[in-house]
């Protein structure tokens, strides 16, 4: 038994963590740490295996060092940091008990230490339930910058975040969405939720990195990432997807936002497209080249699909570099793949040039974005018809850029402006009944396009009207773009607008409760106005009389208030008179001979009371020491401890004995009554607070702790 450790632990303001290697204190700690340790160890081993070596760990807010020492036992090089010297003293004593561990501990402030961290100094950082204190003291923006610095300087960090709805003093400082702390980082994933000793609300824990994808069965670095599938695609997924590019892999991470009404459709779409992609890649259609699935997963809050990379370059990027392509080979290849899908009643709902991969070495074109392949015969965007979307695709390829400027997607659907050969082909398709239209029929006309008649000879007035209307739309768009700048300017503007709409939607979620209250108040006011208007209309002939009555009522009300104030003034004057009389009587007593004569008797009585109090304190102290020695004797032997507990339970006084030990003998543990009252919002009635100088925060004391604090204050005076 380490006597020095016993002394150090007795000095702790709170036994917050499980004490490493000392199960005798397990029943006295505020939070059990083993559930979180299991998750942290799993990701430690994951990253350690990927790097093929033990990791260098930084434990921010290490408390009594439970996580630091457990990771050190696995061979990690650990540095624990905490602002309380009492915590670090215990950590050092535990480290001395385990000399084979590579662990050191120091006192310091988290924000100052993070700003001094050098890139590569640590592989992994853990910060469990500490950053809400920094948000309360320093503000959210400062903490976000600190967390981003951690992500830049390390391979990954694990963070447990408190929630705004927790009924504690720092709650109002926190954001509604805990991921707002880490959204600026490239990769983050929820890895668990854990109970605390402060409330019934479970706190989320995330793994975060700016360098690696870290999943249970996939851990590799990435060299770039983005929020949208392609620069030309805008933000169609409302920032609920992230795309990562590494050596020989591409990853899509899908978020499934919970409790956000404006994102409910996007949540369902993300789930559906992720499932569609994996289903198709598991059973591909003949004639479709697909990549290898490296990892797939779908959980409550997110999902992912990671595949190998097919060789080639996106057709959009290839054409943007003014490269020449064989249009007939491109169209023929894409139609073959669309027909192969169609034979299985499958359709691609996002046929775009950035969803086609061109392999220059093999001169082949590959449809990608497999989540867009389903049995739904519909395009994902305007004009929502798969065949009209195909017409737009052909226009995009064949028409010069100046003819297809648009706000979001080209409005050019009709085939009449295409080169003659392709116009004849699509006009022949244009004349077919929709019920008979298939990609196989479109391909048959394409193969015979050289023998098709000239479309000009069979034009109808309807065809001319379509051409006129479409031309007017395109010219209007071109004029607007000419006044505002080029197409890039408009795309960037629309992207900014979408981001702002997203932010406003987030704020709308945060303010929904307040808005509802405002709406109810407004409805109440409107109803009141309507009622007053109705009353005014029904009594318009008595309008003057009503005004007189209202004035009389107001005057009566003012008189009543003045009379009440006068009564209060008279009462105050009376109390002041009584105080003066009492003060005179008291002075007369102090100056009387009787008071002076009885002084020795009063002093003797006071001495007797003090002597009695002294004897009582001595006896209580002796009893307490005896009980503490008895408890220590019991705890030294686990069998003895188990036997005593069993006996106490048998006679029905175990809970009373345990409560007496926690609240009367062991004052370093916050008793259960205080915790219960704090969870019920009664902490002001049950506890007293002092301030933590490091972050200007209150620390709760038990009733026994209050007495000790009062005695210390009295001695200080």
C-alpha positions in Angstrom: 0.0 0.0 0.0 1.4 3.4 -1.0 0.8 5.6 2.0 1.9 8.7 0.1 -0.7 7.9 -2.6 -3.4 7.7 0.1 -2.4 11.2 1.3 -2.4 12.6 -2.2 -5.8 11.2 -3.1 -7.2 12.5 0.1 -6.2 16.0 -1.0 -8.0 15.7 -4.4 -11.0 18.1 -4.8 -12.7 15.2 -6.5 -11.9 11.6 -7.4 -13.1 12.2 -11.0 -11.5 9.2 -12.7 -11.0 5.5 -11.9 -7.6 5.3 -10.1 -5.3 3.2 -12.2 -4.2 -0.1 -10.5 -6.2 0.6 -7.3 -9.7 -1.0 -7.4 -10.3 -0.2 -3.8 -11.3 3.3 -4.8 -13.6 2.2 -7.7 -16.8 2.8 -5.7 -15.8 6.4 -4.8 -15.0 7.9 -8.2 -17.4 10.3 -10.0 -17.2 8.6 -13.5 -16.5 5.1 -14.5 -13.9 5.3 -17.3 -13.8 1.8 -18.7 -16.5 2.2 -21.4 -14.7 5.1 -22.9 -11.3 3.4 -22.5 -12.5 0.4 -24.6 -13.3 2.8 -27.6 -10.1 4.8 -27.2 -7.9 1.7 -27.0 -9.6 0.3 -30.2 -8.7 3.5 -32.2 -5.3 3.6 -30.6 -4.6 0.1 -31.8 -6.1 1.0 -35.2 -3.7 3.9 -35.7 -0.8 2.2 -34.2 -1.2 -0.7 -36.6 -1.4 1.7 -39.5 1.8 3.5 -38.5 3.5 0.2 -37.5 4.7 1.6 -34.1 3.6 2.7 -30.7 2.0 6.1 -30.6 3.0 9.4 -28.9 -0.1 10.5 -27.0 -1.1 13.8 -25.4 -3.9 13.6 -22.8 -5.4 17.1 -22.3 -7.2 17.5 -19.0 -5.7 14.1 -17.8 -7.3 14.4 -14.3 -6.0 11.4 -12.3 -4.3 9.9 -15.4 -6.5 6.8 -16.0 -6.4 7.0 -19.8 -2.8 8.1 -19.9 -1.5 5.2 -17.8 -3.7 2.6 -19.6 -2.3 3.7 -23.0 1.2 3.8 -21.5 0.7 0.2 -20.5 0.3 -0.6 -24.2 3.7 0.9 -25.0 2.6 4.4 -25.8 4.7 7.4 -25.0 2.3 9.6 -23.0 2.2 13.2 -21.8 -0.7 14.1 -19.5 -1.6 17.8 -18.9 -3.9 19.2 -16.2 -4.3 22.6 -14.6 -4.7 21.2 -11.1 -1.5 20.4 -9.2 -3.3 17.9 -7.0 -4.3 15.8 -10.0 -0.7 15.9 -11.4 0.7 14.8 -8.0 -1.5 11.7 -8.1 -0.5 11.0 -11.7 3.2 11.2 -10.8 2.7 8.9 -7.8 0.9 6.4 -10.0 3.7 6.7 -12.6 6.3 6.0 -9.9 4.4 2.8 -9.1 4.8 1.8 -12.8 8.4 2.6 -13.7 8.3 0.7 -17.0 5.7 3.1 -18.4 6.9 5.9 -20.6 4.6 8.5 -19.1 5.1 12.0 -17.8 2.7 14.6 -16.4 2.8 18.4 -16.0 0.7 21.3 -14.8 -0.5 23.7 -17.5 -3.4 25.4 -19.3 -4.7 23.5 -22.3 -5.1 26.5 -24.6 -1.5 27.7 -24.0 -0.1 24.2 -24.6 -2.0 23.6 -27.8 -0.7 26.8 -29.3 2.9 25.6 -28.7 2.5 22.1 -30.1 4.8 21.4 -33.1 3.6 19.4 -36.1 4.4 15.7 -35.6 5.2 16.1 -31.9 2.2 13.8 -31.1 0.4 11.2 -33.1 -2.9 11.2 -31.2 -4.5 13.6 -28.7 -7.4 12.9 -26.4 -9.5 15.6 -24.7 -12.4 14.2 -22.8 -15.0 16.6 -21.4 -12.7 19.5 -21.1 -13.4 21.8 -24.1 -16.8 23.0 -22.8 -14.9 24.8 -20.0 -12.7 26.5 -22.6 -15.8 27.5 -24.7 -17.3 29.0 -21.6 -14.1 30.9 -20.7 -12.7 31.8 -24.2 -15.6 31.5 -26.7 -16.4 29.0 -29.4 -14.4 30.6 -32.2 -11.2 30.4 -30.1 -11.8 26.7 -29.3 -12.6 25.9 -33.0 -9.2 27.4 -33.9 -7.5 25.3 -31.2 -9.1 22.1 -32.4 -8.2 22.8 -36.0 -4.6 23.3 -34.9 -4.7 19.9 -33.2 -6.0 18.3 -36.4 -3.2 19.9 -38.4 -0.4 19.0 -36.0 -1.4 15.3 -35.3 -2.6 12.3 -37.1 -5.9 12.4 -35.2 -7.5 13.4 -31.9 -10.4 12.0 -29.9 -12.7 14.6 -28.2 -15.7 14.1 -25.9 -18.0 17.1 -26.0 -20.5 18.4 -23.5 -24.0 19.4 -24.8 -25.9 22.6 -24.6 -29.0 20.9 -23.0 -27.0 19.8 -20.0 -28.4 21.7 -17.0 -25.2 23.3 -15.9 -23.7 26.8 -15.8 -21.7 26.5 -19.0 -24.6 25.1 -21.1 -25.7 28.5 -22.7 -22.1 29.0 -24.0 -22.2 25.9 -26.1 -23.5 25.6 -29.7 -26.8 23.7 -30.5 -24.9 21.2 -32.7 -21.8 19.8 -31.0 -20.2 19.1 -34.4 -19.9 22.9 -34.8 -16.7 22.5 -32.7 -15.1 20.4 -35.4 -16.9 21.1 -38.7 -13.8 23.0 -39.9 -11.8 19.8 -39.8 -11.6 17.5 -42.8 -12.7 14.2 -41.2 -14.8 13.6 -38.1 -16.9 10.7 -37.0 -19.1 9.9 -34.0 -17.6 6.9 -32.2 -19.7 6.7 -29.0 -22.0 8.4 -26.5 -21.4 8.2 -22.7 -23.2 8.9 -19.5 -21.8 11.4 -17.0 -22.2 11.9 -13.2 -23.8 15.4 -13.8 -27.0 14.5 -15.6 -28.8 11.8 -17.6 -27.7 13.3 -20.9 -25.1 11.3 -22.8 -22.1 13.1 -24.3 -20.9 12.3 -27.8 -17.3 11.4 -28.6 -15.7 11.9 -32.0 -12.5 11.0 -33.8 -11.1 13.9 -35.9 -8.3 14.2 -38.4 -7.1 16.5 -41.1 -4.8 13.8 -42.6 -6.5 10.4 -42.4 -9.7 8.5 -42.8 -10.0 6.4 -39.6 -12.7 3.8 -39.7 -12.9 0.5 -38.0 -11.5 -1.5 -41.0 -10.0 1.3 -43.1 -7.2 3.7 -41.9 -5.3 5.5 -44.6 -4.1 9.0 -45.3 -5.8 11.2 -47.9 -4.2 14.0 -49.9 -7.3 16.1 -50.6 -10.9 16.4 -49.7 -14.0 18.4 -50.8 -17.6 19.1 -49.8 -19.1 18.7 -53.3 -18.7 16.0 -56.0 -17.3 18.5 -58.5 -16.8 22.2 -58.8 -19.5 22.4 -61.5 -22.0 20.5 -59.4 -22.6 23.3 -56.8 -23.8 22.1 -53.4 -26.6 19.6 -54.3 -26.3 17.7 -51.0 -26.4 20.6 -48.5 -23.0 19.9 -47.1 -24.0 16.5 -45.8 -21.4 14.6 -47.9 -17.6 14.7 -48.0 -15.3 13.3 -50.6 -11.8 12.1 -49.9 -9.0 11.3 -52.4 -6.0 9.1 -51.4 -3.5 6.9 -53.0 -5.5 4.4 -55.1 -8.8 5.1 -53.4 -11.8 7.5 -53.3 -14.1 7.7 -50.4 -17.6 9.2 -49.9 -18.8 9.9 -46.4 -22.6 10.4 -46.0 -24.1 12.2 -43.0 -27.6 11.3 -41.8 -28.7 14.5 -39.9 -31.0 13.7 -37.0 -33.8 16.1 -35.8 -33.4 18.7 -38.6 -36.6 19.0 -40.5 -35.1 20.9 -43.5 -32.6 18.1 -44.0 -34.9 15.2 -43.6 -35.3 14.7 -47.4 -31.5 14.9 -47.8 -31.0 12.4 -45.0 -33.3 9.9 -46.8 -31.6 10.6 -50.1 -28.1 10.0 -48.6 -29.2 6.7 -47.1 -30.9 5.6 -50.4 -28.0 6.5 -52.6 -25.4 4.9 -50.4 -27.4 1.7 -50.4 -27.9 1.9 -54.2 -24.2 2.3 -54.8 -23.2 -0.7 -52.7 -26.0 -2.8 -54.1 -25.0 -2.0 -57.7 -21.3 -2.5 -57.1 -22.0 -5.9 -55.4 -24.0 -7.0 -58.5 -22.9 -4.9 -61.5 -24.6 -5.0 -64.9 -22.8 -6.7 -67.8 -20.9 -4.1 -69.9 -20.4 -1.7 -67.0 -16.8 -1.3 -65.6 -16.8 -0.9 -61.9 -14.1 -0.3 -59.2 -13.4 -2.6 -56.2 -15.2 -1.9 -53.0 -12.6 -1.4 -50.2 -14.9 -0.5 -47.3 -18.6 0.0 -46.8 -20.6 0.8 -43.7 -23.9 2.3 -42.7 -24.7 3.4 -39.1 -27.3 5.5 -37.3 -25.6 8.9 -37.9 -23.4 8.3 -41.0 -22.2 5.9 -43.6 -19.4 5.5 -46.1 -18.3 3.8 -49.3 -14.7 3.5 -50.3 -13.6 2.1 -53.6 -10.5 1.8 -55.8 -9.9 4.3 -58.5 -10.6 3.6 -62.1 -8.0 5.0 -64.5 -8.9 8.1 -66.4 -9.9 11.8 -66.1 -13.4 13.3 -65.8 -14.9 14.2 -69.1 -15.8 17.6 -67.9 -12.2 18.4 -67.0 -10.9 16.9 -70.2 -13.2 19.0 -72.3 -12.4 22.1 -70.3 -8.8 21.8 -71.4 -10.0 22.1 -75.0 -9.1 18.5 -75.8 -10.6 16.9 -78.9 -12.7 13.8 -78.5 -14.4 11.4 -80.9 -18.0 12.3 -80.3 -19.4 9.2 -82.0 -17.3 6.9 -79.8 -18.4 8.8 -76.7 -22.1 8.7 -77.5 -22.0 5.1 -78.6 -20.2 4.0 -75.4 -22.5 5.9 -73.1 -25.6 4.5 -74.9 -24.3 1.0 -74.6 -24.0 1.4 -70.8 -27.4 3.0 -70.5 -28.9 0.1 -72.5 -27.1 -2.4 -70.2 -28.7 -0.7 -67.2 -32.1 -0.4 -68.9 -32.2 -4.2 -69.5 -32.2 -4.6 -65.8 -34.8 -1.8 -65.3 -32.1 0.5 -64.0 -31.5 4.1 -64.8 -28.7 6.7 -64.1 -30.4 9.8 -62.6 -27.4 12.1 -62.9 -26.0 11.9 -66.4 -23.4 14.7 -66.4 -20.0 15.2 -68.0 -18.4 15.1 -64.5 -20.0 11.6 -64.0 -18.2 10.2 -67.0 -14.6 9.0 -66.7 -12.4 9.0 -69.9 -9.5 6.5 -70.0 -7.2 7.8 -72.6 -5.0 4.7 -72.6 -7.9 2.4 -73.6 -10.0 5.1 -75.2 -13.0 4.1 -73.2 -15.7 6.0 -71.3 -17.1 4.8 -67.9 -20.2 5.9 -66.2 -19.5 6.6 -62.5 -21.5 7.9 -59.5 -23.1 4.5 -58.8 -25.4 5.8 -56.1 -27.4 7.5 -58.9 -28.3 4.1 -60.4 -31.6 2.8 -59.3 -35.0 1.5 -60.6 -36.4 5.0 -60.4 -36.8 6.2 -64.1 -36.2 9.9 -63.3 -33.4 12.4 -63.4 -32.4 14.0 -60.1 -32.7 17.6 -61.4 -34.5 19.7 -63.9 -36.1 18.7 -66.2 -36.4 15.4 -64.2 -36.9 13.2 -67.3 -34.0 10.8 -68.1 -34.5 11.2 -71.9 -34.6 15.0 -71.8 -31.5 14.9 -69.5 -29.8 12.8 -72.3 -30.7 15.5 -74.8 -29.1 18.1 -72.6 -26.0 15.9 -72.2 -25.7 15.8 -76.0 -26.1 19.6 -76.3 -23.4 20.0 -73.6 -21.0 18.0 -75.7 -21.7 19.4 -79.2 -22.6 23.0 -78.7 -20.0 25.7 -78.0 -19.8 27.2 -74.5 -21.4 30.5 -75.5 -24.6 28.7 -76.5 -25.1 27.0 -73.2 -24.5 29.6 -70.5 -26.9 29.1 -67.7 -27.4 29.7 -64.0 -27.2 26.1 -63.0 -27.8 23.7 -65.8 -28.1 24.4 -69.6 -31.6 25.0 -70.8 -30.7 23.7 -74.2 -32.8 20.5 -74.8 -34.1 20.7 -78.3 -31.9 19.1 -81.1 -32.5 21.8 -83.8 -29.3 23.7 -83.1 -27.0 20.7 -83.3 -24.8 19.8 -86.3 -27.0 18.4 -89.0 -26.1 14.8 -88.6 -26.9 14.8 -84.9 -29.9 17.0 -85.3 -31.4 14.5 -87.8 -30.8 11.7 -85.3 -32.4 13.4 -82.3 -35.3 14.9 -84.3 -36.2 11.4 -85.4 -36.2 10.5 -81.7 -38.1 13.7 -80.9 -41.0 12.5 -83.1 -41.5 9.2 -81.2 -44.3 8.7 -78.6 -43.0 8.9 -75.1 -44.5 5.5 -74.3 -42.2 3.8 -76.9 -39.0 5.7 -76.0 -36.1 3.7 -74.8 -32.3 4.0 -74.9 -32.2 1.0 -77.1 -34.4 2.9 -79.6 -32.3 6.0 -79.3 -29.2 3.9 -80.1 -30.9 2.3 -83.1 -31.6 5.7 -84.6 -28.0 6.7 -83.7 -26.5 3.8 -85.7 -28.7 4.8 -88.7 -28.3 8.6 -88.4 -26.5 8.8 -91.8 -29.6 7.5 -93.6 -32.2 9.6 -91.7 -34.1 12.3 -93.5 -33.3 16.0 -93.1 -35.2 17.3 -90.0 -35.9 20.7 -91.6 -38.3 19.1 -94.1 -40.5 17.7 -91.4 -40.6 20.6 -88.9 -44.0 21.5 -87.5 -45.2 24.8 -85.9 -44.7 23.2 -82.5 -41.1 22.5 -83.4 -40.6 26.2 -84.4 -42.3 27.4 -81.2 -40.0 25.2 -79.0 -36.9 26.6 -80.8 -38.1 30.2 -80.4 -38.9 29.8 -76.7 -35.7 28.1 -75.9 -33.7 30.7 -77.8 -35.4 33.5 -75.9 -34.6 31.8 -72.6 -30.9 31.2 -73.5 -30.5 34.8 -74.7 -32.0 36.2 -71.5 -29.6 34.1 -69.5 -26.7 35.3 -71.7 -27.6 38.9 -71.2 -27.8 38.5 -67.4 -24.5 36.8 -67.4 -23.0 39.5 -69.6 -24.1 42.1 -67.1 -22.9 40.3 -64.0 -19.8 38.6 -65.4 -19.0 35.2 -66.7 -20.5 31.8 -65.8 -18.0 31.2 -63.1 -19.1 34.4 -61.3 -22.8 33.2 -61.3 -21.8 29.7 -60.2 -19.8 31.1 -57.3 -22.6 33.5 -56.4 -25.1 30.6 -56.4 -22.7 28.5 -54.3 -22.4 31.4 -51.8 -26.2 31.7 -51.7 -26.5 28.0 -51.1 -24.1 28.2 -48.2 -25.9 31.1 -46.7 -29.2 29.3 -47.1 -27.6 26.3 -45.4 -26.4 28.5 -42.5 -29.8 30.2 -42.3 -31.5 26.8 -42.2 -29.2 25.8 -39.3 -30.1 29.0 -37.5 -33.8 28.3 -38.2 -33.5 25.0 -36.5 -31.8 26.7 -33.5 -34.5 29.3 -33.3 -37.5 27.1 -34.0 -38.7 27.0 -30.4 -38.3 30.8 -30.0 -40.1 31.4 -33.3 -42.9 29.2 -32.2 -43.2 31.3 -29.0 -43.1 34.5 -31.0 -45.8 33.1 -33.4 -48.0 32.2 -30.5 -47.5 35.7 -29.0 -48.2 37.3 -32.4 -51.4 35.2 -32.8 -52.5 36.2 -29.4 -51.9 39.9 -30.2 -53.8 39.5 -33.6 -56.7 37.9 -31.8 -56.8 40.7 -29.3 -56.7 43.3 -32.1 -59.5 41.5 -33.9 -61.5 41.5 -30.7 -60.9 45.2 -30.1 -61.8 46.0 -33.7 -65.0 44.0 -33.3 -65.8 45.8 -30.0 -65.0 49.1 -31.6 -67.3 48.4 -34.6 -70.2 47.2 -32.4 -69.9 50.3 -30.2 -68.9 53.0 -32.6 -71.9 55.2 -31.5 -70.6 55.2 -27.9 -66.9 55.9 -28.8 -66.7 59.1 -26.8 -68.4 57.6 -23.8 -65.9 54.7 -23.9 -62.9 57.1 -24.0 -64.3 58.9 -20.9 -64.8 55.6 -19.1 -61.3 54.5 -20.0 -59.9 57.8 -18.7 -61.8 57.5 -15.4 -60.5 53.9 -15.0 -56.9 55.0 -15.6 -57.2 57.9 -13.1 -58.7 55.6 -10.5 -55.8 53.2 -11.1 -53.2 55.9 -10.7 -54.9 57.1 -7.5 -54.7 53.6 -6.1 -51.0 53.3 -6.9 -50.3 56.7 -5.2 -52.2 55.7 -2.1 -50.3 52.4 -2.0 -47.0 54.3 -2.2 -48.0 56.6 0.6 -48.8 53.7 2.8 -45.4 52.1 2.1 -43.7 55.5 3.0 -45.6 55.7 6.3 -44.7 52.1 7.1 -41.0 52.8 6.4 -41.1 55.9 8.7 -42.8 53.8 11.4 -40.1 51.1 11.2 -37.3 53.7 11.3 -38.9 55.1 14.5 -39.0 51.6 16.1 -35.4 51.1 15.2 -34.3 54.3 16.9 -36.3 53.4 20.0 -34.8 49.9 20.2 -31.3 51.3 19.7 -31.8 53.7 22.6 -33.1 50.9 24.9 -30.1 48.7 23.9 -27.6 51.5 24.8 -29.4 52.0 28.1 -29.0 48.3 29.0 -25.3 48.3 28.1 -24.7 51.4 30.4 -26.7 50.0 33.3 -25.1 48.8 36.6 -26.9 45.4 36.2 -25.1 44.7 32.9 -21.7 45.5 34.4 -22.3 43.5 37.6 -23.3 40.3 35.7 -20.3 40.4 33.3 -18.3 37.7 35.2 -21.2 35.3 35.1 -21.7 35.7 31.4 -17.9 35.2 30.8 -18.0 32.0 32.9 -21.0 30.7 30.9 -19.2 31.5 27.6 -16.1 29.6 28.7 -18.2 26.6 29.7 -19.8 26.5 26.3 -16.4 26.7 24.5 -15.0 23.9 26.8 -18.0 21.7 26.0 -17.6 22.4 22.3 -13.9 21.5 22.5 -14.5 18.2 24.3 -17.2 17.4 21.7 -14.9 18.1 18.8 -12.1 16.0 20.4 -14.5 13.1 21.0 -15.9 13.3 17.4 -12.3 13.4 16.0 -11.3 10.3 18.0 -14.4 8.4 16.8 -13.8 9.5 13.2 -10.2 8.4 13.4 -11.2 5.1 14.8 -13.8 4.6 12.0 -11.3 5.6 9.3 -8.7 3.1 10.7 -11.4 0.5 10.7 -12.4 1.3 7.1 -8.7 1.2 6.0 -8.3 -2.2 7.8 -11.3 -3.5 5.9 -10.1 -2.2 2.5 -6.7 -3.7 2.8 -8.1 -7.2 2.2 -10.6 -7.7 -0.6 -12.0 -10.9 1.0 -12.4 -9.1 4.3 -14.0 -6.2 2.4 -16.4 -8.5 0.6 -17.3 -10.3 3.8 -18.1 -7.0 5.7 -20.2 -5.7 2.7 -22.1 -9.0 2.7 -22.8 -8.8 6.4 -24.0 -5.1 6.2 -26.3 -6.0 3.3 -27.7 -9.0 5.3 -28.7 -6.9 8.2 -30.0 -4.1 5.9 -27.7 -1.2 6.7 -25.3 -1.3 3.8 -26.7 1.7 2.0 -26.8 3.8 5.2 -23.2 2.8 6.1 -22.0 3.6 2.6 -23.7 7.0 2.6 -22.3 7.7 6.1 -18.8 6.8 4.8 -19.1 8.9 1.7 -20.6 12.0 3.3 -19.1 12.0 6.9 -15.8 10.2 6.7 -14.6 10.6 3.1 -15.2 14.3 2.3 -13.3 14.2 -1.1 -16.3 12.6 -2.8 -19.4 14.6 -3.7 -22.2 12.8 -2.0 -25.2 11.3 -3.8 -27.6 13.8 -2.3 -25.8 16.7 -3.8 -25.7 15.0 -7.2 -29.5 14.2 -7.1 -30.3 17.7 -6.0 -28.1 19.2 -8.7 -29.8 17.1 -11.4 -33.2 18.4 -10.1 -32.0 22.0 -10.5 -31.6 22.6 -6.7 -27.8 23.0 -6.5 -28.1 26.5 -5.0 -30.0 25.0 -2.0 -27.6 22.0 -1.5 -24.2 23.3 -2.2 -21.8 26.3 -2.0 -19.4 27.2 -4.8 -15.9 28.6 -4.9 -14.1 29.7 -8.0 -11.5 28.0 -10.1 -8.9 30.7 -10.8 -7.7 29.0 -14.0 -11.1 29.4 -15.8 -13.2 31.4 -13.4 -15.6 28.5 -12.8 -17.6 27.4 -9.7 -16.7 24.1 -8.0 -19.4 22.4 -6.0 -18.7 21.5 -2.3 -20.7 19.0 -0.2 -22.4 20.3 3.0 -19.4 18.9 5.0 -17.1 20.7 2.7 -19.0 23.9 3.3 -18.3 23.6 7.0 -14.6 23.1 6.4 -14.6 26.2 4.0 -16.3 28.3 6.7 -13.7 27.2 9.3 -10.8 28.1 7.0 -12.3 31.5 6.3 -12.8 32.1 10.1 -9.2 31.1 10.8 -8.0 33.4 8.0 -9.7 36.4 9.6 
